[in-house]
Amino acid sequence: MEINLGEAGEMAEMAHGLTLPEGKTLKDILTPEQFAKVDAMLKNTLGIGADNALIGRMSPVALQVMILSSPKELGCTSPSAYELVLTQLANAKKKPIEGLETAQFQKQAVDNIPIDAQAKMLYEMSLDPDKSGAQFKELIATYKLQDSEKLYETISSQIGADKDMETQLVSSRNKTWVPKIDAIIKEKSSFIAVGGGHLGGKEGLVNALRGLGYKVEAVRL
């Protein structure tokens, strides 16, 4: 998987990666006007304001994910995380788990996006929360089509001109994973689970593995 959540310290490191740099809060990275808009959005979706000690320390990227996956946005109870479910299944069957990266590496990928850019995205989301919610629902609907190329296209269209985010969170990580995946599957039969957005596109894992000579086919569920 992307991260081995069963490894000691990885969960704690992941939690640490969801927070702002030490000593920083949302009030430090947002103007008073921006803070007020974000605060209103958080209260409306999460029921907790930006003044909350825990929420106020969360990174803008983490807050965006929390808002979009909230019961109010999804219209249902909070979904289970695939990573935790797969970890539980592997442990139950006594299957070894390997991580393609560490939580610290993943945190660095997010940190490579300037904090002012992250703050801007969170503020812009607060200006039209319904639009962000609609886009997320569109993403879920596309995901359910089980078409990695369509999913990648939808993600790219929603990111728009901000290609730096796509590079930091997707393509650059793909490049580090490919040689690791190649080594693993040469050694033994393996089940590899990563975010769906990593599969499609010219720099996606499917194209990369095909470039190494592997036959890659979709198996629809």
Secondary structure, 3 states (H helix, E strand, C coil): CCCCCCCCCHHHHHHHHCECCCCCCHHHHCCHHHHHHHHHHHHHHCCCCCCCCCHHHECHHHHHHHHHCCHHHHCCCCCCCHHHHHHHHHHHCCCCCCCCCCHHHHHHHHHCCCHHHHHHHHHHHHHCHHHHHHHHHHHHHHHCCCCHHHHHHHHHHHHCCCHHHHHHHHHHHHHHHHHHHHHHHHHCCCCCCCCHHHCCCCCCHHHHHHHCCCCCCCCCC
